[in-house]
Amino acid sequence: MAFEGLTEKLNAAFKRLRGKGRLTENDVREAMREVRLALLEADVSYKVVKDFVAAVTERAVGSDVLDSLTPAQQVVKIVNEELTNLMGGSNARITMANSGPTVVMMVGLQGAGKTTTTAKLGGLMRRQYQKRPLLAACDVYRPAAIEQLKVVGGQMDLPVFEEGQGDPVKIAENAIRHARDHGSDMVFLDTAGRLHVDENLMDELKRMKAAVHPNEILLVVDAMTGQDAVNAAAAFDEALGIDGVILTKLDGDARGGAALSIRASMGKPIKFAGTGEKLDMIEPFHPDRMASRILGMGDMLSFIEKAEQAYDEKQAAKLEEKLRKNRFTLQDYYEQLQQLKNMGDLNQLLGMMPGALGKQLQGANIDERQMARTEAIILSMTPQERENPQVLNASRKKRVAAGCGLEVVDVNRLLKQFEMMQQLTKQMSKGRMPQLGGGGGRGGRLHGFGRKKRFR
C-alpha cells in the first residue's frame, strides 16, 4: 500500500506519546515535528504539511487533551480527524444526469492508467449501482488505445463504441447518441492523453466539453508521481474545471503524497481509487477510511463491504446448518475458498485489519499459490471423497495426486489441515470458542477458511 512507510513513521511517533502517563505541550510539539517529517518524506506538499501540523498542534495542546486520562489517544484521534478533513471529509459521488445518459469525461496524462480505469469505473457502476454503461474510444492518437479499450471492455462485458481514427469530438457526440438509442444510462469518454500538458491537448478537450456538456470531468492521476500529480491536476482544472480525481496505483510502493495533497491544494475531491491491476480493483475513495488505514487502524467497513459483495446467502445458511451438525466437508471448504477469492487481493484484505491483528495475519504469509494447489487437490477428488475423506486410502490418494500434478505428501498435508478444521468446527458446534493465536509463526500459511456473515 502506498502509505506503508508513512504509517510506520506515524505509529512510531505515537508510540512514544503512549509511553507517557501525562503529556506536556513540549511532548506534543516534539511528536508533531516527527509527523511533519513523515508527511514531507511521503511527498506531501510543504504548504499542506505546514497547515496540517499547525491545525493538529493547536487542537492537541489544549487543556482538554493534556488533562485527559488518555492524552496520547486524544492526540491520535485529532490526527485522524484532521487527516480525514485534509482528504475531503466524506466520500464524493458522481453527479448523475436528471434525464438521458450521464456523461463522464475521463482525462489525464499518458501512463496514468486512464483507459484501464475507464473500464474499471464502468464495471464498478454496473456492479454496485446497476448502471448500464457504454465506453467510448475517443483517444485516436495513442497506438492501440482503441484496441486496449475494446479488450478491457470485453473482459468486463461492457459495450464499447468506436469509430476508428476520426474526430474525437464527433465520436463523443455519436457515442452519446448511440447510448440514448440503445438504453445505456452512462457514457464514459476515454479521451486522449499526452506525456505532458500541452495546448493542443487542452484545446481538444475544451471542444469536447463544449460539444457534449459532460456531467462529470474526472482526472485520472498516478499516485506514484507525487507532487507532479498535483501540478498536472492544477493544469487540467484551470483549463477544464474538473469535478474530481481518480487516483491509480495506490497499491504500489508510492509515498502517497498525492492523495494527501490534491484535495487540500485544489479543493477537488478524490472520488475513486485504483487499488490493483485486476479490473475489479477500484473503489470509492472514503477519506475517513483512508485516514484510519494510514494510522494503522484498519478499514473494517471496506472489508465488510467486500465480504457482502462476495456473500452467498443460501450457501451461508446451508454452511451454518452443517457447522451446527458438525458435517463440514471438503466440498464446503472448497466453496469457502472460492468466496474468499471473490473478495479480491488477499494481502489487501489483510491491510484492512486494524493494528496488530493485520500485522499478525500479514506475517502468516498468505500464499495464493498454495490456495490454488489446495483447490486442485479437492477438484481431483470424486464427490464421495470430498464428502467423506475417510475413504481416501493409499491408492485413492495416489490417484488424486496424479490428477492434480502434485505429490501424495501434498494430499496428506491438506487432509491433516482439514482434520484440524473439523476439530475446530466441532468445538464451535458445542458452543466452545477456540483460542486464537499461536501457530502463525514464520513460514505459516493462511489458507482462507472463514464464513462470511452479513453485517447490517
C-alpha positions as CSV (number, residue, x, y, z in Angstrom):
1,M,0.0,0.0,0.0
2,A,1.2,3.5,-0.8
3,F,1.1,4.7,2.8
4,E,3.0,1.8,4.4
5,G,6.1,3.9,5.2
6,L,4.1,6.8,6.4
7,T,2.0,4.5,8.7
8,E,5.1,3.1,10.3
9,K,6.6,6.5,11.0
10,L,3.4,7.9,12.4
11,N,2.9,4.9,14.7
12,A,6.5,5.3,15.9
13,A,5.8,8.9,16.9
14,F,2.5,8.0,18.7
15,K,4.1,5.0,20.4
16,R,6.5,7.4,22.2
17,L,3.5,9.5,23.3
18,R,1.7,6.4,24.6
19,G,4.6,5.7,26.8
20,K,4.0,8.8,28.9
21,G,1.4,8.9,31.6
22,R,0.9,12.7,31.2
23,L,1.7,14.9,28.2
24,T,3.2,18.3,28.2
25,E,2.9,20.8,25.4
26,N,6.6,20.1,24.6
27,D,5.7,16.4,24.2
28,V,3.0,17.2,21.7
29,R,5.2,19.6,19.7
30,E,8.0,17.0,19.6
31,A,5.6,14.4,18.2
32,M,4.3,16.9,15.6
33,R,7.9,17.5,14.4
34,E,8.1,13.8,13.6
35,V,4.7,13.9,12.0
36,R,5.9,16.8,9.8
37,L,9.0,14.9,8.7
38,A,6.9,11.8,7.9
39,L,4.5,13.7,5.8
40,L,7.2,15.5,3.9
41,E,9.0,12.2,3.2
42,A,5.7,10.9,1.9
43,D,5.9,13.7,-0.8
44,V,3.1,15.8,0.7
45,S,3.5,19.4,-0.3
46,Y,5.2,21.7,2.2
47,K,2.2,24.1,2.5
48,V,-0.2,21.3,3.1
49,V,2.1,19.8,5.8
50,K,2.6,23.2,7.4
51,D,-1.2,23.9,7.6
52,F,-2.0,20.4,8.8
53,V,0.6,20.3,11.6
54,A,-0.5,23.8,12.7
55,A,-4.1,22.7,12.9
56,V,-3.3,19.5,14.8
57,T,-0.9,21.2,17.2
58,E,-3.5,24.0,18.0
59,R,-6.1,21.4,19.0
60,A,-3.6,19.0,20.7
61,V,-2.1,21.4,23.1
62,G,-5.5,22.4,24.5
63,S,-6.2,21.7,28.2
64,D,-8.9,19.1,27.2
65,V,-6.2,16.9,25.7
66,L,-3.3,17.5,28.1
67,D,-5.6,17.0,31.2
68,S,-7.4,13.9,29.9
69,L,-6.8,10.4,31.2
70,T,-5.6,9.1,27.8
71,P,-3.9,12.1,26.2
72,A,-2.0,10.1,23.6
73,Q,-5.2,8.6,22.4
74,Q,-6.7,12.0,22.1
75,V,-3.8,13.2,20.0
76,V,-4.2,10.2,17.7
77,K,-7.9,11.0,17.5
78,I,-7.2,14.6,16.5
79,V,-4.7,13.5,13.8
80,N,-7.3,11.0,12.5
81,E,-9.9,13.8,12.2
82,E,-7.6,16.3,10.6
83,L,-6.3,13.7,8.1
84,T,-9.9,13.0,7.2
85,N,-10.6,16.7,6.7
86,L,-7.4,17.0,4.7
87,M,-8.7,14.4,2.2
88,G,-12.1,15.9,1.9
89,G,-14.1,14.8,4.9
90,S,-16.6,12.4,3.2
91,N,-17.0,10.3,0.0
92,A,-17.8,12.4,-3.1
93,R,-20.1,10.7,-5.7
94,I,-20.5,11.1,-9.4
95,T,-23.2,13.7,-10.3
96,M,-25.9,11.8,-12.3
97,A,-27.9,13.3,-15.1
98,N,-31.6,14.1,-14.4
99,S,-32.5,12.8,-17.9
100,G,-30.6,11.0,-20.6
101,P,-27.3,9.2,-20.1
102,T,-24.8,10.6,-17.6
103,V,-21.7,11.6,-19.5
104,V,-18.3,11.3,-17.8
105,M,-15.2,12.6,-19.5
106,M,-12.1,10.8,-18.4
107,V,-9.0,13.0,-18.8
108,G,-5.3,12.7,-17.8
109,L,-1.8,12.3,-18.9
110,Q,-0.4,9.2,-20.7
111,G,0.7,6.5,-18.3
112,A,-1.7,7.2,-15.5
113,G,-3.9,4.2,-16.4
114,K,-6.8,6.2,-17.9
115,T,-8.1,3.6,-20.4
116,T,-8.0,0.7,-17.9
117,T,-9.5,3.0,-15.2
118,T,-12.4,3.9,-17.6
119,A,-13.3,0.2,-17.9
120,K,-12.8,-0.4,-14.2
121,L,-15.1,2.5,-13.3
122,G,-17.8,1.3,-15.8
123,G,-17.6,-2.1,-14.2
124,L,-18.0,-0.7,-10.8
125,M,-21.0,1.4,-11.8
126,R,-22.7,-1.7,-13.2
127,R,-21.7,-4.0,-10.3
128,Q,-22.6,-1.8,-7.4
129,Y,-25.1,0.7,-8.8
130,Q,-26.9,-1.4,-11.5
131,K,-26.0,1.1,-14.3
132,R,-25.8,0.2,-18.0
133,P,-22.5,1.9,-19.0
134,L,-21.1,2.5,-22.5
135,L,-17.4,3.0,-23.1
136,A,-16.4,5.4,-25.9
137,A,-13.0,5.2,-27.5
138,C,-12.1,8.9,-28.1
139,D,-8.3,8.5,-27.9
140,V,-7.5,8.4,-31.6
141,Y,-3.8,9.2,-31.3
142,R,-2.1,6.7,-29.0
143,P,-1.3,3.5,-30.8
144,A,-3.6,0.6,-29.8
145,A,-5.6,2.8,-27.4
146,I,-8.9,1.8,-29.2
147,E,-8.0,-1.8,-29.2
148,Q,-7.0,-1.7,-25.5
149,L,-10.4,-0.2,-24.5
150,K,-12.1,-2.9,-26.6
151,V,-10.1,-5.6,-24.8
152,V,-10.6,-4.4,-21.2
153,G,-14.3,-3.6,-22.1
154,G,-14.7,-7.1,-23.4
155,Q,-13.2,-8.6,-20.2
156,M,-15.7,-6.6,-18.2
157,D,-18.5,-7.5,-20.6
158,L,-19.2,-3.8,-21.3
159,P,-20.1,-2.4,-24.7
160,V,-17.5,-0.2,-26.4
161,F,-18.3,2.5,-29.0
162,E,-15.6,3.3,-31.5
163,E,-15.3,4.8,-35.0
164,G,-11.6,4.4,-35.6
165,Q,-9.2,7.3,-36.2
166,G,-11.8,10.0,-36.7
167,D,-12.6,13.3,-35.0
168,P,-12.7,12.7,-31.2
169,V,-15.4,15.3,-30.6
170,K,-17.7,13.8,-33.3
171,I,-17.0,10.3,-31.9
172,A,-18.1,11.5,-28.4
173,E,-21.3,13.1,-29.8
174,N,-22.1,9.9,-31.7
175,A,-21.4,7.7,-28.7
176,I,-23.9,9.7,-26.6
177,R,-26.5,9.4,-29.4
178,H,-25.8,5.7,-29.5
179,A,-26.3,5.4,-25.8
180,R,-29.7,7.1,-26.0
181,D,-30.8,4.8,-28.8
182,H,-29.6,1.6,-27.1
183,G,-30.6,2.2,-23.4
184,S,-27.2,3.0,-21.9
185,D,-27.6,5.3,-18.9
186,M,-23.9,6.2,-18.5
187,V,-21.2,7.1,-21.1
188,F,-17.5,7.1,-20.3
189,L,-15.4,9.0,-22.8
190,D,-11.8,7.7,-22.8
191,T,-10.1,10.9,-24.1
192,A,-6.5,11.3,-25.4
193,G,-3.6,11.9,-23.1
194,R,-0.1,13.3,-23.6
195,L,3.2,12.8,-21.9
196,H,2.9,16.4,-20.7
197,V,0.2,19.1,-20.6
198,D,0.2,20.9,-24.0
199,E,-2.1,23.5,-25.7
200,N,-3.3,21.1,-28.4
201,L,-4.5,18.6,-25.8
202,M,-6.4,21.2,-23.8
203,D,-8.0,22.7,-26.9
204,E,-9.3,19.4,-28.0
205,L,-10.7,18.6,-24.5
206,K,-12.3,22.1,-24.4
207,R,-14.0,21.5,-27.7
208,M,-15.3,18.1,-26.5
209,K,-16.6,19.7,-23.2
210,A,-18.4,22.4,-25.2
211,A,-20.0,19.8,-27.5
212,V,-21.2,17.2,-25.1
213,H,-21.7,19.1,-21.8
214,P,-20.4,16.3,-19.6
215,N,-22.0,15.8,-16.1
216,E,-18.6,15.0,-14.7
217,I,-15.0,15.5,-15.8
218,L,-12.8,13.1,-13.8
219,L,-9.0,13.4,-13.9
220,V,-7.0,10.2,-13.6
221,V,-3.7,10.7,-11.9
222,D,-0.9,8.3,-10.9
223,A,-0.4,8.3,-7.1
224,M,3.2,7.3,-7.6
225,T,4.1,10.6,-9.3
226,G,3.7,12.6,-6.0
227,Q,3.8,16.3,-6.5
228,D,3.8,16.0,-10.3
229,A,0.2,14.6,-9.9
230,V,-0.8,17.8,-8.1
231,N,0.8,20.0,-10.8
232,A,-1.0,18.1,-13.6
233,A,-4.3,18.3,-11.7
234,A,-3.9,22.1,-11.4
235,A,-3.3,22.5,-15.1
236,F,-6.3,20.4,-16.1
237,D,-8.5,22.1,-13.6
238,E,-7.5,25.6,-14.9
239,A,-8.3,24.6,-18.5
240,L,-11.4,22.4,-18.0
241,G,-12.7,22.8,-14.5
242,I,-12.5,19.2,-13.3
243,D,-15.1,17.8,-10.9
244,G,-13.0,15.1,-9.2
245,V,-9.9,12.9,-9.2
246,I,-9.3,9.2,-9.6
247,L,-6.0,8.1,-8.0
248,T,-4.5,5.0,-9.6
249,K,-1.7,2.6,-8.4
250,L,-2.4,3.2,-4.7
251,D,-1.2,-0.4,-4.3
252,G,2.3,0.4,-5.4
253,D,5.3,1.5,-3.3
254,A,4.5,5.2,-3.8
255,R,4.9,7.5,-0.9
256,G,1.2,8.5,-1.2
257,G,1.6,12.3,-1.0
258,A,-0.7,12.9,-4.0
259,A,-3.7,11.6,-2.0
260,L,-3.0,14.0,0.9
261,S,-2.1,17.0,-1.3
262,I,-4.6,17.1,-4.1
263,R,-7.7,17.9,-2.1
264,A,-6.0,20.5,0.1
265,S,-4.2,22.1,-2.8
266,M,-7.1,22.3,-5.3
267,G,-10.3,21.8,-3.4
268,K,-11.2,19.0,-5.7
269,P,-12.4,15.7,-4.2
270,I,-10.8,12.3,-4.8
271,K,-13.8,10.2,-5.9
272,F,-12.2,6.8,-6.6
273,A,-9.0,4.9,-6.0
274,G,-7.4,2.1,-8.1
275,T,-6.0,-0.4,-5.7
276,G,-4.5,-3.0,-8.0
277,E,-4.1,-4.3,-11.6
278,K,-7.2,-6.5,-11.7
279,L,-10.2,-4.9,-13.3
280,D,-12.4,-5.1,-10.2
281,M,-9.7,-3.3,-8.1
282,I,-11.3,0.1,-7.9
283,E,-13.3,1.5,-5.0
284,P,-15.0,4.7,-3.9
285,F,-12.5,6.9,-2.0
286,H,-13.6,7.4,1.6
287,P,-11.3,9.9,3.4
288,D,-12.2,8.7,6.9
289,R,-11.4,5.1,6.0
290,M,-8.2,6.1,4.3
291,A,-7.2,8.1,7.4
292,S,-7.8,5.0,9.5
293,R,-5.6,2.9,7.2
294,I,-2.8,5.5,7.3
295,L,-2.8,5.4,11.1
296,G,-2.8,1.6,11.2
297,M,-6.4,1.4,12.5
298,G,-7.6,-0.7,9.6
299,D,-10.7,-0.3,7.4
300,M,-13.3,-2.8,8.6
301,L,-16.1,-1.0,6.7
302,S,-14.5,-1.7,3.4
303,F,-13.7,-5.2,4.4
304,I,-17.3,-5.8,5.3
305,E,-18.5,-4.3,2.0
306,K,-16.2,-6.7,0.1
307,A,-17.4,-9.6,2.1
308,E,-21.1,-8.7,1.4
309,Q,-20.4,-8.5,-2.4
310,A,-18.9,-12.0,-2.3
311,Y,-21.6,-13.3,0.1
312,D,-24.0,-16.0,-1.0
313,E,-26.9,-16.1,1.5
314,K,-28.2,-19.5,0.6
315,Q,-24.8,-21.0,0.7
316,A,-24.1,-19.4,4.1
317,A,-27.3,-20.7,5.5
318,K,-26.5,-24.2,4.2
319,L,-23.0,-24.0,5.7
320,E,-24.3,-22.7,9.1
321,E,-26.6,-25.8,9.3
322,K,-23.7,-28.1,8.5
323,L,-21.5,-26.4,11.1
324,R,-24.2,-26.8,13.7
325,K,-24.5,-30.5,12.9
326,N,-20.7,-30.9,12.6
327,R,-20.9,-32.0,9.0
328,F,-18.3,-29.7,7.4
329,T,-16.9,-31.4,4.3
330,L,-14.0,-30.8,1.8
331,Q,-16.6,-29.5,-0.7
332,D,-17.7,-26.9,1.9
333,Y,-14.0,-26.0,2.4
334,Y,-13.6,-25.5,-1.3
335,E,-16.7,-23.3,-1.6
336,Q,-15.3,-21.1,1.2
337,L,-12.0,-20.7,-0.6
338,Q,-14.0,-19.6,-3.7
339,Q,-15.9,-16.9,-1.7
340,L,-12.7,-15.7,-0.1
341,K,-11.0,-15.3,-3.5
342,N,-14.1,-13.4,-4.8
343,M,-13.4,-10.7,-2.2
344,G,-10.2,-9.7,-4.0
345,D,-6.5,-9.5,-3.3
346,L,-5.9,-11.3,0.0
347,N,-3.0,-9.2,1.1
348,Q,-5.0,-6.0,0.6
349,L,-7.8,-7.5,2.7
350,L,-5.3,-8.0,5.5
351,G,-4.3,-4.4,5.2
352,M,-7.8,-3.5,6.2
353,M,-7.4,-5.3,9.5
354,P,-6.7,-3.0,12.4
355,G,-3.4,-2.6,14.1
356,A,-1.6,-5.7,15.4
357,L,-4.2,-8.0,14.0
358,G,-3.5,-7.0,10.4
359,K,0.3,-7.3,11.0
360,Q,0.0,-10.7,12.7
361,L,-2.1,-12.1,9.8
362,Q,0.2,-10.5,7.2
363,G,3.1,-12.3,9.0
364,A,1.2,-15.6,8.3
365,N,2.3,-15.3,4.7
366,I,-0.8,-15.8,2.7
367,D,0.2,-18.0,-0.2
368,E,-2.2,-17.8,-3.1
369,R,-0.3,-20.5,-5.0
370,Q,-0.9,-22.8,-2.0
371,M,-4.6,-22.0,-2.2
372,A,-4.6,-22.9,-5.9
373,R,-2.9,-26.2,-5.0
374,T,-5.5,-26.9,-2.3
375,E,-8.3,-26.3,-4.8
376,A,-6.6,-28.5,-7.4
377,I,-6.4,-31.4,-4.9
378,I,-10.0,-31.1,-3.9
379,L,-11.2,-30.9,-7.5
380,S,-9.2,-34.1,-8.3
381,M,-11.4,-36.0,-5.8
382,T,-14.7,-37.7,-6.5
383,P,-17.9,-36.3,-4.9
384,Q,-17.8,-39.2,-2.5
385,E,-14.2,-38.4,-1.4
386,R,-15.0,-34.8,-0.8
387,E,-18.0,-35.6,1.3
388,N,-16.2,-38.4,3.2
389,P,-12.4,-38.0,3.2
390,Q,-12.0,-41.2,5.4
391,V,-12.4,-43.3,2.2
392,L,-9.1,-41.9,0.9
393,N,-6.8,-44.9,1.1
394,A,-3.3,-45.1,-0.3
395,S,-4.3,-45.9,-3.9
396,R,-7.0,-43.2,-3.9
397,K,-4.5,-40.6,-2.6
398,K,-2.1,-41.6,-5.3
399,R,-4.8,-41.2,-8.0
400,V,-5.8,-37.7,-6.6
401,A,-2.1,-36.6,-6.5
402,A,-1.6,-37.7,-10.1
403,G,-4.8,-36.0,-11.2
404,C,-3.7,-32.6,-9.9
405,G,0.1,-32.9,-10.7
406,L,1.2,-32.9,-7.1
407,E,2.6,-35.5,-4.6
408,V,0.8,-37.8,-2.1
409,V,2.5,-35.8,0.7
410,D,0.6,-32.7,-0.5
411,V,-2.7,-34.6,-0.3
412,N,-1.8,-35.8,3.2
413,R,-1.0,-32.3,4.3
414,L,-4.3,-31.0,3.1
415,L,-6.2,-33.8,4.8
416,K,-4.3,-33.1,8.1
417,Q,-5.3,-29.4,7.8
418,F,-8.9,-30.4,7.1
419,E,-8.9,-32.7,10.1
420,M,-7.8,-29.8,12.3
421,M,-10.5,-27.7,10.8
422,Q,-13.1,-30.3,11.6
423,Q,-12.0,-30.4,15.2
424,L,-12.3,-26.6,15.2
425,T,-15.9,-26.7,13.9
426,K,-16.7,-29.5,16.4
427,Q,-15.7,-27.2,19.2
428,M,-17.7,-24.3,17.8
429,S,-20.8,-26.5,17.3
430,K,-20.6,-27.3,21.1
431,G,-20.5,-23.6,21.9
432,R,-16.8,-23.5,22.8
433,M,-14.8,-20.8,21.1
434,P,-11.3,-21.9,20.3
435,Q,-8.4,-19.8,21.5
436,L,-6.9,-17.6,18.7
437,G,-3.1,-17.1,18.3
438,G,-0.1,-19.3,18.2
439,G,0.8,-21.4,15.2
440,G,1.1,-18.4,13.0
441,G,4.9,-18.2,13.1
442,R,7.4,-17.8,10.4
443,G,6.6,-19.5,7.2
444,G,3.0,-20.4,8.3
445,R,0.2,-20.1,5.8
446,L,-3.3,-18.9,6.0
447,H,-5.4,-21.0,3.6
448,G,-8.5,-18.9,3.7
449,F,-11.3,-20.6,5.6
450,G,-13.9,-18.3,7.1
451,R,-17.7,-18.0,6.9
452,K,-18.9,-14.6,5.6
453,K,-21.6,-13.2,7.7
454,R,-23.9,-10.4,6.6
455,F,-23.4,-7.2,8.5
456,R,-26.1,-4.6,8.8
